[in-house]
């Protein structure tokens, strides 16, 4: 699936980011963040141009996408284009995301 996504979007790199605490899923069961991070690394092991970021799992508190995008954006040359891929289970909640207006200016969803 990730390799198909890379080909379809024509991107050089895909960054998989396990979250610490999803603000919309607080109180729901989730595997511990360190386990989710290791599972993500195992899932993409050997895939060229695919990395797993520990940015969110090493943070405290809720994981807000805008914070992640600002962090990643600062690591790349100005003018780089970013896509943010979400599951369709999140689409209906987009209007409740922190700083969604700023986010949609920075990334293609």
TORKOL-4160 file (C-alpha; in steps of 0.2 Angstrom, whole numbers, padded with zeros to 4 digits, m for minus):
109
<pt num="1" X="0000" Y="0000" Z="0000"/>
<pt num="2" X="0014" Y="0012" Z="0004"/>
<pt num="3" X="0023" Y="0008" Z="m0011"/>
<pt num="4" X="0007" Y="0011" Z="m0022"/>
<pt num="5" X="0005" Y="0028" Z="m0013"/>
<pt num="6" X="0023" Y="0033" Z="m0017"/>
<pt num="7" X="0020" Y="0029" Z="m0035"/>
<pt num="8" X="0003" Y="0037" Z="m0037"/>
<pt num="9" X="0009" Y="0053" Z="m0029"/>
<pt num="10" X="0026" Y="0053" Z="m0036"/>
<pt num="11" X="0034" Y="0057" Z="m0019"/>
<pt num="12" X="0052" Y="0054" Z="m0015"/>
<pt num="13" X="0049" Y="0049" Z="0003"/>
<pt num="14" X="0035" Y="0043" Z="0015"/>
<pt num="15" X="0036" Y="0046" Z="0033"/>
<pt num="16" X="0026" Y="0035" Z="0044"/>
<pt num="17" X="0021" Y="0043" Z="0061"/>
<pt num="18" X="0014" Y="0033" Z="0075"/>
<pt num="19" X="0005" Y="0045" Z="0087"/>
<pt num="20" X="0008" Y="0047" Z="0106"/>
<pt num="21" X="m0011" Y="0051" Z="0110"/>
<pt num="22" X="m0023" Y="0055" Z="0097"/>
<pt num="23" X="m0034" Y="0069" Z="0103"/>
<pt num="24" X="m0050" Y="0061" Z="0095"/>
<pt num="25" X="m0046" Y="0044" Z="0103"/>
<pt num="26" X="m0042" Y="0048" Z="0121"/>
<pt num="27" X="m0049" Y="0035" Z="0133"/>
<pt num="28" X="m0050" Y="0022" Z="0119"/>
<pt num="29" X="m0038" Y="0007" Z="0120"/>
<pt num="30" X="m0023" Y="0008" Z="0110"/>
<pt num="31" X="m0007" Y="m0003" Z="0110"/>
<pt num="32" X="0007" Y="0006" Z="0120"/>
<pt num="33" X="0016" Y="0019" Z="0109"/>
<pt num="34" X="0033" Y="0011" Z="0110"/>
<pt num="35" X="0025" Y="m0005" Z="0103"/>
<pt num="36" X="0016" Y="0004" Z="0089"/>
<pt num="37" X="0032" Y="0013" Z="0085"/>
<pt num="38" X="0041" Y="m0004" Z="0084"/>
<pt num="39" X="0027" Y="m0012" Z="0074"/>
<pt num="40" X="0028" Y="0003" Z="0061"/>
<pt num="41" X="0046" Y="0000" Z="0059"/>
<pt num="42" X="0044" Y="m0018" Z="0056"/>
<pt num="43" X="0030" Y="m0015" Z="0044"/>
<pt num="44" X="0041" Y="m0004" Z="0032"/>
<pt num="45" X="0058" Y="m0012" Z="0035"/>
<pt num="46" X="0067" Y="m0014" Z="0018"/>
<pt num="47" X="0055" Y="m0002" Z="0009"/>
<pt num="48" X="0066" Y="0011" Z="0000"/>
<pt num="49" X="0061" Y="0029" Z="0004"/>
<pt num="50" X="0050" Y="0025" Z="0019"/>
<pt num="51" X="0055" Y="0030" Z="0036"/>
<pt num="52" X="0046" Y="0030" Z="0053"/>
<pt num="53" X="0047" Y="0046" Z="0064"/>
<pt num="54" X="0048" Y="0045" Z="0083"/>
<pt num="55" X="0043" Y="0063" Z="0084"/>
<pt num="56" X="0026" Y="0060" Z="0091"/>
<pt num="57" X="0029" Y="0045" Z="0102"/>
<pt num="58" X="0043" Y="0054" Z="0111"/>
<pt num="59" X="0031" Y="0069" Z="0115"/>
<pt num="60" X="0020" Y="0071" Z="0130"/>
<pt num="61" X="0002" Y="0074" Z="0128"/>
<pt num="62" X="m0009" Y="0074" Z="0113"/>
<pt num="63" X="m0002" Y="0072" Z="0096"/>
<pt num="64" X="m0008" Y="0087" Z="0085"/>
<pt num="65" X="m0005" Y="0085" Z="0066"/>
<pt num="66" X="m0001" Y="0104" Z="0064"/>
<pt num="67" X="0014" Y="0102" Z="0077"/>
<pt num="68" X="0020" Y="0087" Z="0067"/>
<pt num="69" X="0019" Y="0096" Z="0050"/>
<pt num="70" X="0028" Y="0111" Z="0057"/>
<pt num="71" X="0042" Y="0100" Z="0064"/>
<pt num="72" X="0044" Y="0090" Z="0048"/>
<pt num="73" X="0042" Y="0106" Z="0037"/>
<pt num="74" X="0057" Y="0114" Z="0047"/>
<pt num="75" X="0068" Y="0099" Z="0041"/>
<pt num="76" X="0066" Y="0101" Z="0023"/>
<pt num="77" X="0070" Y="0115" Z="0010"/>
<pt num="78" X="0058" Y="0129" Z="0008"/>
<pt num="79" X="0046" Y="0126" Z="m0006"/>
<pt num="80" X="0045" Y="0107" Z="m0002"/>
<pt num="81" X="0028" Y="0100" Z="m0005"/>
<pt num="82" X="0020" Y="0089" Z="0008"/>
<pt num="83" X="0005" Y="0077" Z="0007"/>
<pt num="84" X="m0004" Y="0071" Z="0023"/>
<pt num="85" X="m0013" Y="0054" Z="0021"/>
<pt num="86" X="m0027" Y="0050" Z="0033"/>
<pt num="87" X="m0039" Y="0036" Z="0035"/>
<pt num="88" X="m0057" Y="0039" Z="0029"/>
<pt num="89" X="m0062" Y="0037" Z="0048"/>
<pt num="90" X="m0054" Y="0054" Z="0051"/>
<pt num="91" X="m0062" Y="0064" Z="0037"/>
<pt num="92" X="m0078" Y="0068" Z="0046"/>
<pt num="93" X="m0068" Y="0075" Z="0060"/>
<pt num="94" X="m0056" Y="0087" Z="0051"/>
<pt num="95" X="m0066" Y="0102" Z="0056"/>
<pt num="96" X="m0062" Y="0098" Z="0074"/>
<pt num="97" X="m0043" Y="0097" Z="0071"/>
<pt num="98" X="m0032" Y="0109" Z="0079"/>
<pt num="99" X="m0027" Y="0124" Z="0067"/>
<pt num="100" X="m0035" Y="0115" Z="0052"/>
<pt num="101" X="m0035" Y="0131" Z="0042"/>
<pt num="102" X="m0016" Y="0132" Z="0044"/>
<pt num="103" X="m0014" Y="0114" Z="0041"/>
<pt num="104" X="m0023" Y="0113" Z="0024"/>
<pt num="105" X="m0012" Y="0128" Z="0018"/>
<pt num="106" X="0004" Y="0118" Z="0022"/>
<pt num="107" X="m0001" Y="0100" Z="0016"/>
<pt num="108" X="m0012" Y="0092" Z="0002"/>
<pt num="109" X="m0024" Y="0080" Z="0011"/>
